[in-house]
Amino acid sequence: MKEKRKISIKDISKKLGISTTTISFIINGKAENRISKEVIKKVEDYIEKVGYKPNSTAQTLRTGKSKTIVFMAEDISDPFFSAIAKEMEEIAFENSYKIIYCSTENKKERALELLTLFKDRQVDAFIITPPEDFKNEMEELIKENKQVVMVFDRYYDDFEHNYVVLDNLDSSIRATRYLLNNGFQNVGFVGLKSDISTTQERLHGYQQVMAENAKKERSVLVSFDEVKTPTGKKKIYEFISRNPQIDSLLFATNSLAITGLKLLKEMGLKIPEDISVLTFDDRDLFELYSPPISVISQPVSHLANELIEGTLNLLEEDLKPNSRFQKVLKGKLVERTSSQRISENNAI
């Protein structure tokens, strides 16, 4: 069976008796105040009737925009990042943009390869969660001024850039104070060994509150690559074994919490009778776990809206040098059974 030939602008021009330039203006949204409403309607009605689809490559050459945004997440399979991606996709689609997703796995080399690939494809914008030791590369990408660049989930404090982040310092301070106010005397911290602002601020928030209350700091830091491995589990096990006085644990990420929950079960430690648990980033698993796990929940919908709408606004401003979009959002403490004192449970 012979494949049906794709309709071109020239075909539409010949059929309607309207110039290709006029049709191009209408298709690319540049017809206002140039072309009559009657002609615009005539072309749009015909395009809808025949199902005309613009050639994306040619359209990019004409407009200078591919209508494509790249979202480079740390791990797109992580429920937090996938939830953000899903909500951004809806808004982007409504604005005629498509989003390409990829994961850096927190690896500098992988992030560089992805940047090179997509820069060559002339995407309009990058939304990036930068891996470790990536400051110079981010600064260079922003200086090129060829694409809108939005940094997500972390930021740099020594050069100007666009970002949307959680207030990690405040969230960690509130989480640690909450545990102390609940009567837990020996709060332990399980975090990531990293120079990324997110992990640094969560650790510093914990340290600040412990120092203010004259409490001994007890923490262990696990590298990103070790979190889901036996090595990571062993480090947390050794930390808990060395500090039997710990009566509560604050986990800096949901992945660390999942590893920690498996370990606590293997060690025969009951939650919250033997040890209390609170973690960053909510997941369905934490609400369904027995007992349900308390969390610092990130405002996923708000973060996604700010990210994509901020990026689209910057695209509309055509990369004006002084344009900056910077948002810091508050997390929400969700109290569940895992962070209650045993006396409270007995009273129920």
QUIKAVEN-V670891 format. One record per helix or strand of 2 or more residues. SS is the DSSP state (H for helix, E for strand). FROM is the first residue (numbers start at 1). TO is the last residue. Records with the same first field share a line. If there is no record, write none. Layout:
SS: FROM-TO, FROM-TO
This chain:
H: 9-16, 20-27, 37-50, 56-63, 79-94, 108-120, 135-144, 168-181, 197-212, 224-226, 230-242, 254-266, 284-288, 300-316, 337-339, 342-347
E: 68-73, 98-103, 125-128, 148-152, 162-166, 187-192, 218-222, 248-251, 276-280, 294-297, 326-329, 332-334
